[in-house]
Amino acid sequence: MENQAHNTMGASPCEAELQELMEQIDIMVSNKKLDWERKMRALETRLDLRDQELANAQTCLDQKGQEVLNIHVNSDRNHIYSVGICFSLRMLFVR
């Protein structure tokens, strides 16, 4: 008889409490998932910014390397030009 009363009234008190606990757990898991997703988006944004900073630094480094190379080439040219002038002057005075 008692089982029939529970069946006609619906879930037992334990089943109702279990159902409520399951709903609370679902809410907690959902909230935690949203929190993790927010944190993940924030980390992805930070990573994107760092990647952009790194790309900018690499571009700047490449430009500076090219400037150093140009200075070195110009220095070599100036040195060759100076040596040529000195040689020409010596030839003038040796005659």
C-alpha positions as CSV (number, residue, x, y, z in Angstrom):
1,M,0.0,0.0,0.0
2,E,2.7,2.4,0.9
3,N,4.5,1.9,-2.4
4,Q,1.3,2.6,-4.2
5,A,0.9,5.9,-2.3
6,H,4.4,7.0,-3.4
7,N,3.7,6.0,-7.0
8,T,0.5,8.0,-7.1
9,M,2.0,11.0,-5.4
10,G,5.1,11.1,-7.6
11,A,8.7,10.8,-6.6
12,S,9.7,9.9,-3.1
13,P,11.3,12.6,-0.9
14,C,14.7,11.1,-1.5
15,E,14.2,11.2,-5.2
16,A,13.0,14.8,-5.1
17,E,16.0,15.8,-3.0
18,L,18.3,13.9,-5.4
19,Q,16.7,15.7,-8.3
20,E,17.3,19.1,-6.7
21,L,20.9,18.2,-5.9
22,M,21.4,17.2,-9.6
23,E,20.0,20.5,-10.7
24,Q,22.2,22.4,-8.3
25,I,25.2,20.4,-9.6
26,D,24.2,21.2,-13.2
27,I,24.1,24.9,-12.3
28,M,27.5,24.8,-10.6
29,V,29.1,23.0,-13.5
30,S,27.5,25.5,-16.0
31,N,28.8,28.4,-13.9
32,K,32.3,26.9,-13.7
33,K,32.2,26.3,-17.5
34,L,31.3,29.9,-18.1
35,D,34.1,31.0,-15.8
36,W,36.6,28.8,-17.6
37,E,35.5,30.1,-21.0
38,R,35.9,33.7,-19.8
39,K,39.3,32.9,-18.5
40,M,40.2,31.1,-21.7
41,R,39.1,34.1,-23.9
42,A,41.2,36.4,-21.7
43,L,44.2,34.2,-22.0
44,E,43.7,34.0,-25.8
45,T,43.5,37.8,-26.0
46,R,46.7,38.1,-23.9
47,L,48.4,35.6,-26.1
48,D,47.4,37.4,-29.3
49,L,48.8,40.6,-27.9
50,R,52.0,38.9,-27.0
51,D,52.2,37.4,-30.4
52,Q,51.7,40.9,-32.0
53,E,54.4,42.4,-29.7
54,L,56.8,39.6,-30.7
55,A,56.1,40.2,-34.4
56,N,56.7,43.9,-33.9
57,A,59.9,43.3,-32.0
58,Q,61.1,40.8,-34.8
59,T,60.3,43.4,-37.5
60,C,62.2,46.1,-35.5
61,L,65.1,43.7,-35.0
62,D,65.2,42.9,-38.7
63,Q,65.2,46.6,-39.6
64,K,68.1,47.2,-37.2
65,G,70.0,44.3,-38.6
66,Q,69.5,45.8,-42.1
67,E,70.7,49.2,-40.9
68,V,73.9,47.6,-39.4
69,L,74.5,45.8,-42.6
70,N,74.1,49.0,-44.6
71,I,76.5,50.9,-42.2
72,H,79.0,48.1,-42.6
73,V,78.8,48.1,-46.4
74,N,79.1,51.9,-46.5
75,S,82.0,51.7,-44.1
76,D,83.8,49.2,-46.4
77,R,83.1,51.4,-49.4
78,N,84.4,54.5,-47.6
79,H,87.5,52.5,-46.5
80,I,88.1,51.4,-50.1
81,Y,87.6,54.9,-51.3
82,S,90.1,56.3,-48.7
83,V,92.6,53.7,-49.6
84,G,92.2,54.6,-53.3
85,I,92.7,58.3,-52.6
86,C,95.8,57.6,-50.5
87,F,97.2,55.4,-53.2
88,S,96.5,58.1,-55.8
89,L,98.2,60.7,-53.7
90,R,101.3,58.5,-53.2
91,M,101.5,58.0,-56.9
92,L,101.4,61.8,-57.4
93,F,104.2,62.4,-55.0
94,V,106.3,59.5,-56.1
95,R,106.6,60.8,-59.6
